[in-house]
Amino acid sequence: MSPVLHGRALAVAATAAALLAAAAPTAPAAPAATTPAAAVNKVLVIGIDGAVLDRVKAADAPHLGALMAQGLTARSTLYANPMAATSSGPGWSTIATGVWPDKHGVKDNSFSGKNYTAHPDFLTRAEKANPALHTYAAADWEPLTSTDQNGPVFSAAVDKRLSLKGDRDGYGSEDPKIAAAASAELRDQDPDAAFVYFGEIDHAGHSSGAASQEYLDTIGRVDRLIGRLLTAVQERPTYAQENWKILVTTDHGHTDAGGHGGSTIQERGTFVIAKGAGIAAGSVRDDVRLVDVAATALRQVGVSTAGLDGVPLDAPDGDPFDTLRPSLQGRVDETGIPVGVRGFTHTPPAGWSVDNSRMGTGGVTEWAGWAFTTDEFWTRSQRDQWRELNVRSRDVFAVADSDEWDDKAHTGGFDSTLVTPKWAVTGGATRTLAFRTHYRHEAGQSAQVLVSYNGGTPAVVKSYTADAVARAEAITLQVPAGATDVQVRFRYSGANNWYWTVDNVTLG
């Protein structure tokens, strides 16, 4: 669900002067000035609820367009139930905390199960790490900043919070008040880290649908408010001595007809736009996730990101599977995946191989043995079977899916092994095999991690016998004396069972 459908608490009072400050400019944001050597790092995160990236691009939105031209644009996808609904509570909690719902505990707009004590919002985390930092949050969806609601997502530790009541009919009038107050704060005060939220786009999605002209017009209105924030930053007396990072993001998507909460790719669609030092102008990435917003904001103000699921935008993982994206193919047998969506290959990256010597013949082409795929492709093969929960994989990952392979006639069973390159090791040393995985179990299937040294017989170091949902694995390897190399195998077998994904395999 969305801010439109929830929130009726009293607004926290704000001064009239703050609400009326800052005239609205109409020109796109200017390029950032050259960063001085001793610049003070600051960050502004702008949240626009229920925004669809393709509609943002189609709207009259020059400020957002300028940010994309001057920085990074990255699509991302969400989870679905049973991890969490594609609604605002879990969406903004994920953005704010930098961890996925299986950690922060928010599954819907009831906020039942929230665990902000263990996983606080990034402004609170910044305050606790460095109380000298000035933090600010402003929103007209009350659970984000109000102590009277199910949240607040941004805790009372934040130096200054503004909460207004943007109910079903109020975002059109409350969003400009948020923009005025936040612009005054950004221009005239000294926030180091700030979060500013606008809710009207989501309201337009619910009332008119994402495919409507009203939705486009609303994006245009919110874009003008974003322009006020950007201008306020640039008008700061100390702007020339500051290094600002600007991020714009959203909590969920919308269907063309309007609505969200379910598992369609439209509802799960999100994005991150970012501008600042170290971010290439006009760049586009596929390995960014919503949890990276908090990590990027914290890194910007010098606070540790340890314990987060997110990684700062200037620290991509370099996974070799991601190099396969340009060679991904469109559908063959999976007719439920739209034509033109490129998302699978059986050709591994350099140094890797797939052993299909025990693999049956026939079956669905896309999943005949280990394949390399993307979330936007694989999850469309069959919705609501937990494929959407594979949130810790990024960009291209490896999958063995006997369930989907079985949907077309075949002989024999599914038995395929993914094989890493040989990595150099030192005899007697301890190494850590790390990878991201998402495994759904059913009796009759087998998933094993095996290692071999110097070309010897592979030995099992881990077997999966129960669901392992969206996990980060770390397996300690004791390298035998005399060994000079190690090779890892991921062997999966089944017969119309479930699946196993592997991503970002490293030997630390």
KARAMO-V530686 format. One record per residue. SS is DSSP state (@ for helix, = for strand, . for the rest). PHI is phi in whole degrees, -180 to 180 (999 if undefined). PSI is psi in degrees with one decimal (999 if undefined). Layout:
# KARAMO-V530686
ss:SS phi:PHI psi:PSI
ss:SS phi:PHI psi:PSI
This chain:
# KARAMO-V530686
ss:. phi:999 psi:-172.3
ss:. phi:-141 psi:173.1
ss:@ phi:-58 psi:-27.1
ss:@ phi:-60 psi:-33.2
ss:@ phi:-97 psi:-6.4
ss:. phi:-138 psi:154.4
ss:. phi:106 psi:111.0
ss:. phi:-143 psi:29.3
ss:. phi:-85 psi:163.7
ss:. phi:-66 psi:141.4
ss:. phi:-75 psi:143.6
ss:. phi:-73 psi:132.9
ss:. phi:-64 psi:140.9
ss:. phi:-129 psi:149.2
ss:. phi:-70 psi:148.9
ss:@ phi:-63 psi:-35.6
ss:@ phi:-63 psi:-40.4
ss:@ phi:-66 psi:-37.6
ss:@ phi:-73 psi:-25.2
ss:@ phi:-98 psi:-4.0
ss:. phi:-73 psi:159.2
ss:. phi:75 psi:107.9
ss:. phi:-75 psi:151.8
ss:. phi:-87 psi:118.4
ss:. phi:-81 psi:164.7
ss:. phi:-119 psi:-11.8
ss:. phi:-84 psi:148.8
ss:. phi:-61 psi:158.3
ss:. phi:-63 psi:140.5
ss:. phi:-78 psi:155.3
ss:. phi:-59 psi:150.0
ss:. phi:-66 psi:145.1
ss:. phi:-72 psi:161.1
ss:. phi:-60 psi:132.5
ss:. phi:-76 psi:123.6
ss:. phi:-64 psi:157.1
ss:. phi:-61 psi:-36.6
ss:. phi:-109 psi:36.0
ss:. phi:-66 psi:150.3
ss:= phi:-87 psi:123.3
ss:= phi:-79 psi:133.1
ss:= phi:-141 psi:158.5
ss:= phi:-142 psi:140.7
ss:= phi:-127 psi:122.0
ss:= phi:-107 psi:124.2
ss:= phi:-110 psi:122.0
ss:= phi:-105 psi:124.3
ss:= phi:-119 psi:112.7
ss:. phi:-72 psi:134.1
ss:. phi:64 psi:34.6
ss:. phi:-95 psi:136.1
ss:. phi:-103 psi:124.6
ss:@ phi:-59 psi:-44.1
ss:@ phi:-62 psi:-33.3
ss:@ phi:-77 psi:-32.1
ss:@ phi:-60 psi:-43.5
ss:@ phi:-67 psi:-30.2
ss:@ phi:-84 psi:-17.1
ss:. phi:-82 psi:166.2
ss:. phi:-82 psi:85.2
ss:. phi:-134 psi:72.4
ss:@ phi:-65 psi:-31.4
ss:@ phi:-71 psi:-45.1
ss:@ phi:-65 psi:-38.8
ss:@ phi:-62 psi:-39.3
ss:@ phi:-67 psi:-39.7
ss:@ phi:-61 psi:-40.9
ss:@ phi:-66 psi:-39.9
ss:@ phi:-69 psi:-33.8
ss:@ phi:-92 psi:-7.4
ss:. phi:-147 psi:-139.2
ss:= phi:-107 psi:141.7
ss:= phi:-124 psi:127.3
ss:= phi:-139 psi:121.5
ss:= phi:-77 psi:153.0
ss:= phi:-150 psi:159.0
ss:= phi:-123 psi:153.1
ss:. phi:-94 psi:175.3
ss:. phi:-70 psi:-172.3
ss:. phi:-150 psi:178.7
ss:. phi:-62 psi:145.8
ss:. phi:-89 psi:1.6
ss:. phi:-66 psi:-49.0
ss:. phi:-173 psi:157.3
ss:. phi:-78 psi:156.4
ss:. phi:-83 psi:68.2
ss:. phi:-127 psi:176.3
ss:@ phi:-71 psi:-37.7
ss:@ phi:-56 psi:-58.1
ss:@ phi:-68 psi:-33.2
ss:@ phi:-63 psi:-52.2
ss:@ phi:-71 psi:-29.8
ss:@ phi:-64 psi:-39.2
ss:@ phi:-65 psi:-45.4
ss:@ phi:-62 psi:-46.2
ss:@ phi:-71 psi:-38.9
ss:@ phi:-91 psi:-23.0
ss:. phi:77 psi:15.2
ss:. phi:-131 psi:161.0
ss:. phi:-82 psi:165.8
ss:@ phi:-58 psi:-25.5
ss:@ phi:-69 psi:-10.2
ss:@ phi:-107 psi:-51.5
ss:@ phi:-76 psi:-16.0
ss:. phi:86 psi:-3.7
ss:. phi:-90 psi:117.8
ss:. phi:-107 psi:-17.2
ss:. phi:-161 psi:-169.5
ss:. phi:-81 psi:3.8
ss:. phi:-80 psi:-19.0
ss:. phi:62 psi:14.2
ss:. phi:-62 psi:133.1
ss:. phi:87 psi:4.9
ss:. phi:-58 psi:143.3
ss:. phi:-133 psi:56.8
ss:. phi:-72 psi:-18.1
ss:. phi:-64 psi:-45.9
ss:. phi:-79 psi:-28.4
ss:. phi:-132 psi:76.9
ss:. phi:-74 psi:163.1
ss:. phi:-64 psi:161.6
ss:@ phi:-68 psi:-28.8
ss:@ phi:-69 psi:-42.6
ss:@ phi:-64 psi:-42.4
ss:@ phi:-61 psi:-40.0
ss:@ phi:-65 psi:-42.8
ss:@ phi:-61 psi:-43.4
ss:@ phi:-68 psi:-35.1
ss:@ phi:-76 psi:-34.8
ss:. phi:-149 psi:89.4
ss:. phi:-59 psi:-16.4
ss:. phi:-73 psi:-18.0
ss:. phi:-69 psi:141.7
ss:. phi:-99 psi:124.8
ss:= phi:-121 psi:151.3
ss:= phi:-150 psi:139.6
ss:= phi:-142 psi:135.5
ss:= phi:-138 psi:131.5
ss:= phi:-157 psi:152.2
ss:. phi:-114 psi:18.4
ss:. phi:-108 psi:111.7
ss:@ phi:-60 psi:-35.6
ss:@ phi:-59 psi:-16.4
ss:@ phi:-75 psi:-39.2
ss:@ phi:-134 psi:-6.1
ss:. phi:-96 psi:136.4
ss:. phi:-76 psi:-6.7
ss:. phi:-93 psi:0.6
ss:. phi:-116 psi:-173.5
ss:. phi:-62 psi:-25.6
ss:. phi:-74 psi:-127.2
ss:. phi:-81 psi:147.9
ss:. phi:-66 psi:-43.7
ss:. phi:-96 psi:116.3
ss:. phi:-77 psi:173.3
ss:. phi:-66 psi:-10.6
ss:. phi:-70 psi:-20.1
ss:. phi:-64 psi:135.5
ss:. phi:-57 psi:-43.7
ss:= phi:-145 psi:127.2
ss:= phi:-128 psi:138.1
ss:= phi:-117 psi:127.2
ss:= phi:-127 psi:119.6
ss:. phi:-116 psi:164.6
ss:. phi:-101 psi:98.3
ss:. phi:-99 psi:77.8
ss:. phi:-77 psi:-165.9
ss:. phi:-53 psi:-36.7
ss:. phi:-109 psi:4.9
ss:. phi:-103 psi:-11.8
ss:@ phi:-64 psi:-33.2
ss:@ phi:-62 psi:-29.0
ss:@ phi:-99 psi:-28.9
ss:@ phi:-83 psi:-35.2
ss:@ phi:-56 psi:-45.3
ss:@ phi:-61 psi:-32.6
ss:@ phi:-68 psi:-41.0
ss:@ phi:-60 psi:-45.8
ss:@ phi:-61 psi:-41.6
ss:@ phi:-65 psi:-48.7
ss:@ phi:-64 psi:-44.7
ss:@ phi:-67 psi:-36.6
ss:@ phi:-62 psi:-43.7
ss:@ phi:-62 psi:-41.6
ss:@ phi:-64 psi:-45.6
ss:@ phi:-68 psi:-37.6
ss:@ phi:-80 psi:-43.7
ss:@ phi:-103 psi:-18.5
ss:. phi:-107 psi:-161.1
ss:. phi:-135 psi:57.5
ss:. phi:-71 psi:137.4
ss:. phi:-91 psi:-34.0
ss:= phi:-140 psi:129.1
ss:= phi:-139 psi:149.1
ss:= phi:-129 psi:127.6
ss:= phi:-130 psi:131.6
ss:= phi:-119 psi:140.3
ss:= phi:-127 psi:136.2
ss:. phi:-111 psi:-5.2
ss:@ phi:-69 psi:-30.3
ss:@ phi:-62 psi:-42.3
ss:@ phi:-63 psi:-39.3
ss:@ phi:-60 psi:-43.9
ss:@ phi:-64 psi:-36.5
ss:@ phi:-61 psi:-43.5
ss:@ phi:-69 psi:-39.3
ss:@ phi:-83 psi:-31.7
ss:@ phi:-128 psi:-13.8
ss:. phi:92 psi:150.9
ss:. phi:-70 psi:-20.1
ss:. phi:-86 psi:0.3
ss:. phi:-87 psi:160.4
ss:@ phi:-68 psi:-35.1
ss:@ phi:-60 psi:-38.1
ss:@ phi:-64 psi:-44.6
ss:@ phi:-63 psi:-43.1
ss:@ phi:-63 psi:-37.8
ss:@ phi:-67 psi:-39.7
ss:@ phi:-58 psi:-41.0
ss:@ phi:-62 psi:-41.2
ss:@ phi:-66 psi:-43.5
ss:@ phi:-67 psi:-34.9
ss:@ phi:-59 psi:-39.3
ss:@ phi:-65 psi:-35.5
ss:@ phi:-67 psi:-40.1
ss:@ phi:-61 psi:-38.6
ss:@ phi:-59 psi:-36.6
ss:@ phi:-64 psi:-40.4
ss:@ phi:-65 psi:-44.7
ss:@ phi:-64 psi:-40.1
ss:@ phi:-65 psi:-39.3
ss:@ phi:-60 psi:-40.9
ss:@ phi:-62 psi:-46.1
ss:@ phi:-70 psi:-20.7
ss:. phi:-89 psi:1.7
ss:. phi:-62 psi:137.5
ss:. phi:-59 psi:-27.9
ss:. phi:-103 psi:15.1
ss:@ phi:-57 psi:-37.1
ss:@ phi:-66 psi:-19.7
ss:@ phi:-103 psi:14.2
ss:= phi:-121 psi:153.9
ss:= phi:-120 psi:98.7
ss:= phi:-95 psi:136.8
ss:= phi:-112 psi:127.3
ss:= phi:-112 psi:127.3
ss:= phi:-125 psi:137.6
ss:= phi:-123 psi:133.8
ss:= phi:-151 psi:173.4
ss:. phi:-139 psi:161.4
ss:. phi:-94 psi:-20.5
ss:. phi:-172 psi:173.5
ss:. phi:-100 psi:-155.8
ss:. phi:-153 psi:148.4
ss:. phi:-76 psi:163.1
ss:. phi:-58 psi:-38.7
ss:. phi:-79 psi:-15.4
ss:. phi:106 psi:133.5
ss:. phi:124 psi:161.5
ss:. phi:-163 psi:178.9
ss:. phi:120 psi:-20.9
ss:. phi:-97 psi:-158.6
ss:. phi:-112 psi:9.1
ss:. phi:-68 psi:157.4
ss:@ phi:-64 psi:-28.9
ss:@ phi:-67 psi:-41.3
ss:@ phi:-73 psi:-31.2
ss:@ phi:-85 psi:-8.2
ss:= phi:-75 psi:128.1
ss:= phi:-136 psi:-175.7
ss:= phi:-161 psi:164.6
ss:= phi:-132 psi:127.8
ss:= phi:-112 psi:134.5
ss:= phi:-145 psi:141.3
ss:= phi:-137 psi:139.6
ss:. phi:156 psi:179.3
ss:. phi:-58 psi:135.3
ss:. phi:87 psi:-1.1
ss:. phi:-112 psi:119.8
ss:. phi:-70 psi:137.3
ss:. phi:-65 psi:134.6
ss:. phi:71 psi:14.2
ss:= phi:-79 psi:151.1
ss:= phi:-132 psi:131.7
ss:= phi:-131 psi:153.6
ss:. phi:-115 psi:1.1
ss:. phi:-106 psi:16.4
ss:. phi:-96 psi:141.6
ss:. phi:-125 psi:160.2
ss:. phi:-59 psi:-32.5
ss:. phi:-63 psi:-14.5
ss:@ phi:-76 psi:-16.9
ss:@ phi:-62 psi:-52.3
ss:@ phi:-62 psi:-42.0
ss:@ phi:-62 psi:-40.9
ss:@ phi:-67 psi:-43.1
ss:@ phi:-62 psi:-43.7
ss:@ phi:-67 psi:-44.1
ss:@ phi:-58 psi:-38.0
ss:@ phi:-62 psi:-34.6
ss:. phi:-104 psi:18.5
ss:. phi:78 psi:26.3
ss:. phi:-109 psi:140.7
ss:. phi:-61 psi:143.9
ss:. phi:-105 psi:13.4
ss:. phi:-58 psi:135.9
ss:. phi:90 psi:-7.4
ss:. phi:-86 psi:153.1
ss:. phi:-79 psi:-25.8
ss:. phi:-79 psi:158.5
ss:. phi:-127 psi:144.7
ss:. phi:-59 psi:150.4
ss:. phi:-63 psi:-20.6
ss:. phi:-93 psi:15.8
ss:. phi:-133 psi:58.3
ss:. phi:-64 psi:154.8
ss:. phi:-85 psi:-16.3
ss:. phi:70 psi:28.3
ss:. phi:-64 psi:126.9
ss:@ phi:-62 psi:-26.6
ss:@ phi:-60 psi:-32.3
ss:@ phi:-67 psi:-21.1
ss:@ phi:-68 psi:-12.4
ss:@ phi:-82 psi:-11.8
ss:@ phi:-53 psi:-44.6
ss:@ phi:-61 psi:-21.3
ss:@ phi:-100 psi:5.7
ss:. phi:-66 psi:147.4
ss:= phi:-107 psi:165.0
ss:. phi:-83 psi:177.4
ss:. phi:-62 psi:154.1
ss:. phi:-121 psi:-66.3
ss:. phi:-102 psi:-19.3
ss:. phi:-81 psi:81.7
ss:. phi:-71 psi:-12.6
ss:. phi:-78 psi:-13.3
ss:. phi:-88 psi:130.3
ss:. phi:-59 psi:145.5
ss:. phi:-61 psi:138.1
ss:. phi:97 psi:-14.1
ss:. phi:-83 psi:111.6
ss:. phi:-92 psi:126.5
ss:. phi:-163 psi:13.4
ss:= phi:-152 psi:153.7
ss:= phi:-154 psi:154.5
ss:. phi:-103 psi:1.6
ss:. phi:-89 psi:116.6
ss:. phi:-77 psi:166.2
ss:. phi:-69 psi:167.3
ss:. phi:-55 psi:132.4
ss:. phi:91 psi:-19.9
ss:. phi:-94 psi:161.6
ss:= phi:-150 psi:163.9
ss:= phi:-125 psi:125.1
ss:= phi:-99 psi:107.8
ss:. phi:-109 psi:25.8
ss:. phi:-66 psi:-22.5
ss:. phi:-102 psi:5.1
ss:. phi:-80 psi:139.2
ss:. phi:-67 psi:172.5
ss:= phi:-109 psi:156.1
ss:= phi:83 psi:-151.1
ss:. phi:80 psi:179.9
ss:. phi:-69 psi:124.6
ss:@ phi:-55 psi:-44.7
ss:@ phi:-59 psi:-29.4
ss:@ phi:-118 psi:26.1
ss:. phi:-80 psi:85.9
ss:. phi:91 psi:-179.5
ss:. phi:-55 psi:132.8
ss:= phi:-125 psi:164.4
ss:= phi:-116 psi:125.3
ss:= phi:-147 psi:-177.3
ss:= phi:-127 psi:161.4
ss:@ phi:-60 psi:-44.3
ss:@ phi:-67 psi:-19.2
ss:@ phi:-93 psi:-54.5
ss:@ phi:-63 psi:-43.4
ss:@ phi:-67 psi:-22.5
ss:@ phi:-78 psi:-13.7
ss:@ phi:-64 psi:-33.4
ss:. phi:-166 psi:115.3
ss:. phi:-81 psi:161.1
ss:. phi:61 psi:35.0
ss:. phi:-124 psi:30.5
ss:. phi:76 psi:2.0
ss:@ phi:-62 psi:-32.1
ss:@ phi:-66 psi:-13.3
ss:@ phi:-85 psi:1.3
ss:. phi:-79 psi:53.7
ss:. phi:-77 psi:-19.1
ss:. phi:-89 psi:-4.3
ss:. phi:-84 psi:152.0
ss:. phi:-131 psi:142.5
ss:. phi:55 psi:-119.5
ss:= phi:-92 psi:134.9
ss:= phi:-137 psi:167.6
ss:= phi:-95 psi:141.4
ss:= phi:-141 psi:138.9
ss:= phi:-116 psi:114.9
ss:= phi:-129 psi:91.8
ss:@ phi:-73 psi:-24.4
ss:@ phi:-64 psi:-50.0
ss:@ phi:-74 psi:-35.6
ss:@ phi:-59 psi:-34.4
ss:. phi:-72 psi:-8.5
ss:. phi:-74 psi:-0.6
ss:. phi:-133 psi:148.2
ss:. phi:-54 psi:140.5
ss:= phi:-154 psi:166.3
ss:= phi:-116 psi:142.9
ss:. phi:78 psi:-178.4
ss:. phi:-109 psi:-179.4
ss:= phi:-91 psi:120.2
ss:= phi:-154 psi:101.7
ss:= phi:-138 psi:147.2
ss:= phi:-128 psi:126.6
ss:= phi:-92 psi:129.4
ss:= phi:-122 psi:128.7
ss:. phi:-80 psi:170.1
ss:. phi:-65 psi:170.6
ss:. phi:-84 psi:127.6
ss:= phi:-109 psi:138.6
ss:= phi:-69 psi:137.1
ss:. phi:-138 psi:168.3
ss:. phi:-115 psi:128.0
ss:. phi:-55 psi:135.1
ss:. phi:88 psi:-7.2
ss:. phi:-85 psi:166.9
ss:= phi:-111 psi:129.9
ss:= phi:-126 psi:156.8
ss:= phi:-115 psi:118.3
ss:= phi:-88 psi:116.8
ss:= phi:-121 psi:144.7
ss:= phi:-164 psi:162.7
ss:= phi:-100 psi:139.9
ss:= phi:-147 psi:157.1
ss:= phi:-145 psi:113.6
ss:= phi:-129 psi:129.0
ss:= phi:-115 psi:125.6
ss:. phi:-101 psi:150.9
ss:. phi:-152 psi:144.7
ss:. phi:-55 psi:136.5
ss:. phi:105 psi:-11.2
ss:. phi:-110 psi:163.7
ss:= phi:-139 psi:138.0
ss:= phi:-137 psi:119.7
ss:= phi:-134 psi:142.4
ss:= phi:-105 psi:124.9
ss:= phi:-124 psi:149.2
ss:= phi:-130 psi:148.8
ss:= phi:-136 psi:143.7
ss:= phi:-113 psi:133.0
ss:. phi:53 psi:37.0
ss:. phi:76 psi:12.7
ss:. phi:-76 psi:-176.2
ss:. phi:-66 psi:128.6
ss:. phi:-64 psi:138.8
ss:= phi:-119 psi:140.6
ss:= phi:-73 psi:127.6
ss:= phi:-112 psi:-12.6
ss:= phi:-161 psi:137.5
ss:= phi:-124 psi:142.6
ss:= phi:-101 psi:124.0
ss:. phi:-126 psi:7.6
ss:. phi:-154 psi:164.7
ss:. phi:-55 psi:137.4
ss:= phi:-129 psi:87.5
ss:= phi:-84 psi:119.0
ss:= phi:46 psi:62.4
ss:= phi:-111 psi:154.3
ss:= phi:-103 psi:116.7
ss:= phi:-100 psi:148.4
ss:= phi:-143 psi:114.6
ss:= phi:-115 psi:122.6
ss:= phi:-79 psi:127.4
ss:= phi:-111 psi:125.9
ss:= phi:-94 psi:106.0
ss:. phi:-74 psi:124.1
ss:. phi:-68 psi:154.5
ss:. phi:-57 psi:136.7
ss:. phi:89 psi:-12.1
ss:. phi:-73 psi:141.1
ss:. phi:-121 psi:-15.2
ss:= phi:-148 psi:158.4
ss:= phi:-135 psi:145.0
ss:= phi:-132 psi:138.3
ss:= phi:-112 psi:140.6
ss:= phi:-125 psi:139.0
ss:= phi:-116 psi:103.8
ss:= phi:-106 psi:125.9
ss:= phi:-126 psi:133.9
ss:= phi:-136 psi:148.9
ss:= phi:-176 psi:178.0
ss:. phi:-147 psi:95.2
ss:. phi:56 psi:43.1
ss:. phi:-100 psi:-127.6
ss:. phi:-116 psi:-123.3
ss:= phi:-159 psi:169.6
ss:= phi:-148 psi:128.4
ss:= phi:-114 psi:149.9
ss:= phi:-138 psi:138.5
ss:= phi:-153 psi:155.6
ss:= phi:51 psi:56.6
ss:= phi:-81 psi:126.1
ss:= phi:-137 psi:154.5
ss:= phi:-117 psi:102.8
ss:. phi:-91 psi:999
